[in-house]
Amino acid sequence: MLDFFKTLTDPQSIIHYGGLWLLLFVVFAETGLLIGFFLPGDSLIFISGLLCATKPGLLGVSFITLVVLLMSAAIIGNIFGYWFGKKAGEALYTKKENFFFRKKHLETTKLFYETHGGKTLIMGRFLPIIRTFAPVLAGVIKVDFKLFLIYNVIGAIAWIGSFASIAYFLGLKFPQTEHYLGYIVVGLIVITAIPVAITYFKNRNPKIG
């Protein structure tokens, strides 16, 4: 079980050992299940796009098919998260904390909602933790489902489309980029974590910023 969880946190292992279906499951889980907040969505999408260019047969589908499937997984994941939040309601705020659930993640997402409104569902796609809890919180506060669905689709297209396309064309132009995947993963983690960290610390200390 421990080895399985290690695999889920390593984007290269997910692709090499789990293939397309595990890749889609991870994207779904990170955007629809509370337990998915620790999964490497950004780096996974980037690496899958890159490998589509440098190793076309690895995933067994074309780049266009890959992008469509990833977008579908992200959209369905958010819908599931919304449904869960709507069913759970305010009970989430009294839920006992464990490794997979931290109230601070819910509070950080709530702060994003208070600042950016429904756009959080689009902006949050690019931010770890926020993209996991945003659809859940949307369900809790009962955002109109039609409006939620619009933001959901736009966010999925923007997130998957940008990360996968940049990686794909980078792989076509500079195939040697594949040899620096470790550095790319670390870089993506740092870049995407900065806005979340800033929001969290601003929330704890209003004097910041």
Protein Blocks (a to p, Z undefined) as FASTA:
>chain_A
ZZmmmmmmmmklmmmmnommlmmmmmmmmmmpfklmmpcfklmmmmmmmmmmmmmmlnop
afklmmmmmmmmmmmmmmmmmmmmmmnmmmlmmpccdfklcfklmmmmmmmmmmnmmmlm
mmmmmpghjlmmmmmmmmmnopafklmmmmmmmmmmmmmmmmmmmmmmmmmmmmmlmmmm
mmmmmmmmmmmmmmmmmmmmmmmmmmgZZ
